[in-house]
């Protein structure tokens, strides 16, 4: 983390004149108004020095240490571009000691053609690293007596556990989508009873309402990943892939769902009410997390231990040179460390 230490004897600010000129030139452009103030925080400039490193950000997730509460949310696989993206993201996960969830690993259940796209443990190191399957695939494995393939998948990838994503809207709207034959809750319960593996349950862009949150909190999950409405909207993505008449017919569905802030509030209320019956111990706050301020605000608001997940922010910077991704993460972590030092979330 860069810093400037002033001399006790001489003025070493060689850029003072040019900086002052820039201040004059930009003074009118930099004016703000009351309506621009971020009212989520109290700004407290008196009680902390500038952060010297990221040590204040260290957290625990699923029994492992993360150097910051940042989760690289599930992406994709199975294409040449995806292989580069996943490798860059896994490198960043290992270098900055973050957590990471893979995109859907459905292709790996019966074929190893794209296995190398997903075998990223060597880059991620000992950090939390999770495979991912849709609830439709999990239901199919249960019904066909092939649950062992889930364990095989984790072994192939040396993954810490499995993310199960619940996506009824996306599947319904997807031209080649699957259809559930039972409620996802029962499928998740069966997996927990029959396989001793770490499970995270997530949505894919609409979030979840209070009844679903409560049902999941009552289960011994490693975490709930919100994937709230406000980030990548996979229902909208499928509509954009559909024929025009189908897109027009279902367009009103894409804005259904719950925001990450609403889900934090609901989870706090429900976990308090459940008390010892709340068996899920952590959450990944995701969906509409645009930057470190959103992440800091929502993880601080959560009563359950929380990390925050981002997908599109990482994706944008992971498509090319790894240095670009490093620079993006450095800026995010510096901002998060500064926010933690000088901002207090309003109650």
N, C-alpha and C positions, 0 to 999 in steps of 0.2 A: 504494500500500500504506500503510494508516494506521499511525501511530506516535505515541508519547507521549514527549516529551523533557522530563525533569524540570528545574525551575529550580535554579540554584546557590544562590539566596538564600532563597526562601520555599517553604513547603509549598503546592503548588497542587493537591493531591489533595482536591478538594472532596467526593468521594464516599466518603471513607474510612470514615466512621461507618456509613453504610448498607451498604457492602460488607462490613464486619466482621460486622454483624448477619446478613447473608445467609450468610456463611461459617458462623456458629454454627448457624443454622437448618438448613443443608444438610450439616453435617459427617457425620452418621450416614448420610444417603442416599448420600454420595460415597465411602463406604468401598469399597475394592477388595480382592480376594483374589489369591493367587498364581495361581490358575487363570485370572484375567482378564488376566494379563500377555501382551502380544503378543511372543512369543518369537522372532519373525523378525529383530529388530533389537537392536543394542547402542545404548543411549541415551547419547550423549556430549555433555553440556551445557557442557563447558569450552572448546571449541575454535572456536566461531563466534558471531558477533553475530547478532541477529535480521536476517533478510533485508530489505533496503531496497527491492528491486525483484525482477524475475523473470529477471535477466540470467543467473543460474547455470543456468537451465533450457533455454537455447537449444540446439538440436540441428539436425542436417541430415537430410533425408529426400528420397530421389530427386532429389538435386542441388539442393534448395531448402532455405532456412532456415525453421525453425519456432521460435517463441519459447518453446515448451514441447513436450515429447514426448507430446502428446495428439492422438489421432486420433478424429475424429467418425465413428463407424462407420456403415455403410450402413443407410439407413432405408427410405423408401417413396416412392411417387408415384402420381399418377393420381386423386386425390380432392381435394376442396376443402380438407379438413383437412391433407392431406399437403403441399399447396402452401404453406400458412402455416408448417408445421413446417420444411420444407426451406429456406424463405427465412430463417427465424430462425437456423437452424443455419449456413447459408452466411454470414450477417452475422457471426455469432460467429467463424466460421473466419477471416474477413478481419480483424475487429477485434483478435482475440487472436493472430493469425498461427499458426493450428493447421493440421492437415490434415483432409481430408474425403473420404469415399467415398459416392457416391450409392446409393440403393436400385436394384433391378433396372430397367434401362432398356429392357426387352423391348418395351414399348409403342411405343417410338420407332423401331423398326427399319423399320416399314412405315406409320407414321402420325405426324403432328405434332400430333395433337389435344391431347396433354398436354405438349407440348414446353416450354411456359413454366414448368411445375412443376420442370423440371430445368435450365433455362438460368440457372445461378446464379453463373457466373464473375464477373459484375459485382459480386456481393456478396463472393465469396471472395477477390477480388484475385489476387495472384500466388501464393497458397498452393497446396500440393499438392491437386489436385482430380481425382478419378477417377470415370469412368463404371463401369457394372456390368452384366454379363450372366451368365446361368446357363450352365453347360457344355452343357446340352441345346440352348439356342439357338445357341451357338457351333458345336456339332456339326452342327446343321441348316444353318447358313450355309456351312460347309465342304462338306457333301455336295451342296448345291444350287448351288455355285459363286458364292455371294453374299458372299464374304468382304469385298468392298469396302464392305459396309454397316457393318462394324465401324469402318473408317476414317471413313466418313461420320458415324457416331454421334459419334466423338470431335471431329470438325470442328464439328458442330452445337452441341456443348456446350462447345467450347473446353477440352476435358478434357486433362489431362496423360497419361492412359493409361487402361487398362481393368482393372477387377477382374473376374476370372472366378470365380464361386462354384460350388463342387462340393457337391451336396446330394442324394446318392442316397436317403438315408432319407426326407427331406422329400418328394421326388418320388414315392417309392413309396407313401407314406401319404396324399399329397394326392389328394383325389377326382378332380381334373382334372390330375393330375401327368403329366409326360413320362417317357419311358423311354429310357435311353441304349442305343445300338446298338454302342458300342465303349467301351473303357476310357478314362476322362477323360484319363489321362496322354498317350495318343497324340494326342488332340485338342489339348491344350496344346502338345505338341511341334510339331504342324503349324502352329499359330498363330505360334509363335516363329520357325519357319523361313520362313513366307510373309509375315509382316507385321512391319515394323520399328516396333513400338510398345512402350511400357512396360507390362508385365503384372504384376499382383498376383494371386495365387491364394489363395482363402480357402474355409473350410468355412462352415457356417451355424448352428453350435450344438452340434456333437458333437466338434469338433476332429479330429485325425489321429494315427494311430499311427506307429511308427518307420519302417516301409517306405515309407509315403507321404511322410513328412518327408524321408527320404533322397532319394527320387526327385525331389522338388521342389528340394531344395538343389543337386542336380546340374544344374539348368537355369538359364539366365541370366535369372532373374526379378528384377524390382525388389524384391519382398518377398513373404513368406508372411504372410498374416493368419490367425492361429490359429482365431479364432471357436470357442473350446473349449467343452466341456460345462461349464455353470455359469452361463451368461448366458441370453439369450433362446434357448429351445429350440424350433426351428421344427418338429421332428418331433412334439413334444408339441402344438404349436399345431395341426398338421394332424389329430392324433388328436381333439382337442377339436372339430374341425369335422366329424368323421366320424360315421357311423351308430353307435349304441351297440354293436352286435355287432362291428363292425370295430375300434372303439376298445378293446374288451375283449381282442380277439384279439392286437392288436399293442402293447398297453400296455407290455410288458416291454422293448421296443426303445428307449424314449425315454431311458433312463438309460445307454445304450451310449455310449462315447466316452472322451475324455481331457481332463483339466483343463488349464488354462493353465500351472500350475506344472509339471505332468508334461511338457508339451510344451516348456517352456523347458529343462528338464533333458535331454530327448531331443535337442533341437536342439543344445545345447551339446556333447553327447557325439558326435553324428554329424558336426557341422561340424568338430570337432577331428580326428576320424578321417579325414575327407575331405581336409582340408588344401587344397591348390590346386584340387582337384576340386570344392570348394564354390563354386558360381558365383552363388548367391543371397546378396546382401550384407546384407540387413536383414530384420527381422521386425516385425510388428504384433502385440503380445501382447494378445489380446482373449478375451472369454468369462469371465464371472464377475468382472470388474474392478468392484468396488463403489464404490471411492473412490480418492483420491490415494495412500493407503498401499499398497493392492494394486498400483497402477500403478508406484509407486516401487520397491517390492520386486522385482517381476518384471522390470522393465527393467534394474535393477541386476544381477540374477542372470544376465541374458542375456549371453553372450559375443559374439554378433552385435549390431551397433548396433540398438537397439530403441526404438520408441515404443509407447504403449499405447492401445488403442481402447475406447471405451464407446459403447453404443447407448441402452439403456433409461434410464440416468441423464440423458443429454441430452434424450431424447424426453420424459420426464416434465416437463421445464421449458421445452420449446420449443413447447408447444401453445397458449400464450396470449400474454401480454404479453412482449415481448422483454426488458424490464427483469428479469423473473424469471430468464431464462436468463443474463443478464449477472451477476446476483448469484450464481447457482450456479457459474459458471465462475470468478469472482473468488475464491470460497471454496476451490474446488479448487486453483487455482494458488497461493494463499497457503499452503494446507496442504502442497502439493508442495514449495514453496520452503523452508518450515520443516523438513520431513522431510529434505530434502537437506542442510540445514545441521547438524542435530543427531542424525540417525540414521545408523548404519552397518549395512548388511545383513550378517548373520552368514554366514560361509562354511560 
